[in-house]
Every structure is written in C-alpha cells, then in structure tokens.
Amino acid sequence: MKKLSTPRPFRIWLLFAIQVVMVMTVFLCGVCAGLSLIDGRSEPILMSAAIFDISTIKSAMDANRTMVFSFVAAWTSVIVATFIFLTQRLTRQLKAATDVLVETSVNDPLTGLANRRYFFERLEQEVDRAVRYKTNLSLIMIDIDNFRKINDELGAQYGDLALTEVSRLLAANIRTSDIIARYGGEEFAILIPALDVNKAAMAAEKLRNVVEVNDLTMEGPRLKVTISAGVADLESIENTDGPVREHLIRSAEDAMYKAKSLGRNCVVAHKRIVEKQLPLL
C-alpha cells in the first residue's frame, strides 16, 4: 500500500529563501565588479591618455562604459533566468506538497481508502443527487468478524494486515461509480448509487464471498478473515422522520449488527416497515 510522506512547507520556503539570497549575492557581486571595473580602469586610461587629445580620452571612456554596461546586462540576464528557474522549481515543490496534503486529508493512511470525513461529504452529495433526480441510493456497512480476537491473539501486525487486505479486496470488486471508505476501526462503508437494496445486497454477498475465499498470508500462520454486511437504501427508509443521511446509516448498521447476531459471515438487508391501518369496527 502506498505510504504518503508528510509535506514540509517550511523547508520548501527556507530553501527558496536561501536560493534568493544566493542569487542576490551573485547579482550584487556582479554589480560591484562592474563598478570596480569603472573605478579601477578609468584612472589608468586617463593617466595613459594624458598625452592624447580630449577626443581620444572621451572615446576611451565611452568604450570602458560600454563594456561595463554589457557586463552588468549579461549578469542581469543570468540572474533573471536563474530566478525564473527557481520560481518554477518552487511552484512544482509547492504543488507536490499541496497534492500530498489534499490526499492525506481525504484518504486513510493505513488502507489508502477514503476516510470518514470524505465519506460524509460524498454521502451528502449522493443523497442530494438521488433526491433531485428521483433515483435510489444504497449503502453497505461492512465489519470484519472477530477483529479484536485477531489483534489480541496474533498482534497488531496481523490486525493491520487484515485491514489492508480486506480493503484491497473490497476496492477491487466494486464498480468505478461506487464510493468505498474506511468508516472507522474495522468498519467500511460503500455507497452504491442507482441500485435498490436487493441488488446492493447481491453486491454485498459477492464481496463477502471474495473475502471468505481469500486467505491472508504472511510469515507465520495463515489468517482466515470473514466479514458481516448490512444493506439499506433510500426507499427502505422513506417516510421516516429526521435527516435522511442519519437514517440511512443507522438502517445499514442495524442490518449489519443483525448479520453478526445471526452468526457472522453473512449479509442482511434492511426491510422497509410498512404501517398497516387497522380496519374500522
């Protein structure tokens, strides 16, 4: 799994400041050299030109001045080119640091999946889209079975292995339009746009089977991992008072806990409760 390095903007700015100081130092040295060229060479020219007429002396001074100006212009060109190069380099470094910051702000560092904060942002967007276009939206909540036992008996190393491998299997077996995130601890959440609870339950069953048949191996014992999943959709919770997003999550979690109570390693779909009106006597 790709690990993200922590950006250090302070170091980037410090490097830039050092580069600017170096460039300005070289520039000032060039200017001082030019000035010293004027001061140092004008006097000999005047002294050696004492036997010549005024026009000869003026021509010598003009030639000396032209040479100094050419020297300073050349140094200025070098400085401008160097400054442009360093500015472009700094821009690339800042962009790379910004990309890392953005990625770490929405991704879980262990699994590489979207984190909880990003999940809630996408949940709000998908619910609004489903309501606007009158389509359905399903949510699958997944929990790794006996995860605490894995940590206690085999160690945190195997717990991390279970999380990373289950994450990889889940992400590799969903549609590109689905959104998967690490919800917290050993729980995962998958948003399934445009599918009802029955079809989403079939997708969850496929994921459960994929995890079950894949043993997680590393140096040491083979690790057998299973998952329990709960599924809910917007249609199964309509006519429910309160925020739709909270009810969707709660319904999917209730179904997941029911799957665990039924023996784990299974999928349970949330069913809509239909209120029946009692006949009048």
N, C-alpha and C positions, 0 to 999 in steps of 0.2 A: 504494500500500500504506500502510496506517495506521501512523504512527510513534507510539511511546509516549514520553511525556515522563517524565523522571526525577523521582520524587517527592522532596520536601524536607521531611521531618517536622520538622526543626529549625526551619525557617522558620515552619511552622504553629504549633508550640509557642511560638515567640518572639512571633508575632502575638497569640496567646491571652494570653500574659503581659502584653503591652503593654495589651491591652484590659482585663484585670483591674485593672491599676494605674490606668488611666484611670477605670474605674468606681468603684474605691475612693476615688480622689481626689475625684471629684464627690460621692460619698456623705459623705466627711469634711467637704468644704466646706459641704454642706447642714447637717450636724450643727452645725458651728461657727457657721454663720449663725443657726441656731435658738438656740444658746446665747447668742450675742451679742444676739439679739433679747430674750432674757430679761434679760440683764445691762443692756442699753442702754435698755430701755423700762420696766423695773420701777422704776428710780430716779426718772425723771420722773413716773411715775404716783404714787409715794409723795409726791414733793415737791408735785405739783399737788393731791394729795388730802389735804394736811395740814389743810385747813380742814373736811374732811368727817369723819364719824364712822368708827368702826372697821369697821362693816358695809360701808360704801361702798368703803373701801380693800380689804377682802377680796374683794369682788365684782370689783374691777378686776384684782386679782392672779389670780383664778381665770380671768377672761376672757383675760388675757395668756398664762397657762399653757396653756389650751385651744388657743389659736391656735398656739402653738409646737409642741404635740404634733401638731396637724393638719398643720403644715408638715413635721415630721420624718416623719410617717406617709406623706405624699404622696411625699416624696423616697425613702422606703424602697420604696414600690410601684414607682416608676420604676426604682430600682436592681435590684429583683428581676426585673422584666420584661426589662430590658436584659441581665442575667446569663443568663436563660433563652434569650434570643435568641442571645447569643454562644455559649452552650453548644451549642445546636442547630447553629449555623454551624460550630463546631469539629468536631462529630460528623460533619457532611457532608464536611468537608475531610479528616478522617482516613479516612473510608470510601472517598473517592475515591483517596487515596494508597494505601490498602490494596489496592484493586482493581487499581491500576496495578502494584503490587509483585507481586501474585498473577499477573497477566497476563504480566509480564516474566519471572517465574520459570518459566513453562511454555511460553512462546512464543519462537520465533526472531525476533530484531528485524528481520532483513532481509526474510524471506519471510512472516512472520506465521503460519507453520505451528507446530505443536507442536515443542518442541526434543527433544534426545536424552534428557534426563533424564525428561521426561514420557512419552516413548515406552517406556522401560524399565518405568516404573510401570504403564502400560496393558498392556504385553506380559505382565507377571506376572499382572495381573488377568484378562486374556483367556485365558491358558493355564490358570489355575486354574478358570475358569468352564467351559472346554471339557472339562477332565478331570472336573469334578464332574457335569456334565450329559451327558457322553459325546457331545459334538458335535465337529466338526472346526474347525480354525483354520488359515488360510493367511497367509503373509507374502510380500509382493512387495518386493524390493530393486531400486531403480532408480538408475542412474548416467547423468549427462549425458555424451554422447560428445564426445571431443576438447575437454573443457572447458579444459584447460591451454593448448591452442592458441588458444582464444578469448581468454583472458586475455593471453597473450604477444603475439599479433598485433594485437588490437583494443583491448586495455586492460581494466583492472578495471571500468570503467564498463559495458562490454558483458558482462563476466562476471556482474556483479550483475543486469543486465537479463535474462540467460539464466536465472539462478536464480529471480528473481521471477516471470517469465512462465511458466516450466515449473511452478513451484509453483502458480500460479493455474490453469493448465490441468489439472493433476493433481487439485487440490482440487475443481474444478468438475465433474469427470467420475467421481466415486466415489459410493458410496451414503452416506447420512447415518449409517449404522451403522459404516462403515469409519473407521479411525483413520490419518491421514497425519501424518508428521513429517519434519523435516529431520534425517537421521541424522548428517550431518557432511560438510563440504565441498560437493561436488556430488552427494552421495548422498541418496536419500529412501527411507523405509520406509513401507509401507502394510499395516496389519493388516486382514485380511478374515475376519470371524467367519462360521462356519457354512458355508463353501464349501470344497470339496476343491481339490486342486492343479490339476485340469483346468479347472474353472470360473474359478478365480483367474487361470489363465494366459490365459483368454479376456478377462477384465477387464484384464489387463496389456497384451494385444495392442491392446485398444481405446485405452488410454492412449498406447501407443507411436504409434499411428496419428494420434491427435489432436495430439500434439506435432509429428509429422513434417509434417503438412499446414498447420500454422500457422507462418508466417514471423514472426520477431520483428523489428519495425521501429522505428526512431527516426531522428533526424537523422544521416544517414550511410548506410553500406552496410546492405543487408538481411541479417539474421542467420538462417542456417539451422541449426536445432538438432535433434538426434535423441537418443534415449535407448536404453539397453540394460537389460533387466529379467530378474531371476531369481526364480523362484517355488518355494516349498516349503510343505508342510502338515504337520500333526502325524502323520497316518497314514503319510506317506512316511519319517518318521524314528523310528517306534516300534521298540521292541526295541533301541534304541541306548543304550549306557551313558553316564552323565553327565547333567548338567542338560538338561532338555528345551528350555529357552529358548535356551541357547547353541547347541545342535544345530540348532534351527530357523533361527536367524540364519545360522549357518555354511553350512547347506544352501542357503539362499536366495542367499547371497553367492557360493557356488561356482557356482551356476547362472548368476548374473549375470556372473561372470568368464568363464564358458564362452560366454555370448552375445557378449561382447566379442571373444573369440578367434575366433568364427565370422564376424567382420566387422562387429560392432556393429549397432545399429538393429534388434534382434530380441529375442525372448522365449524363454527356455529354462526348462523346468520340471524340478525335481529329481525323480528317479525313485527309488522305494524299491528297495534292494538286497535281493533275496531269496536267502537262503543255501540252496543245494540240497545235500541229503545224498547222498553218493556211494553207489552200490549196493554191497552186500557181495559179495565174490567167493566 
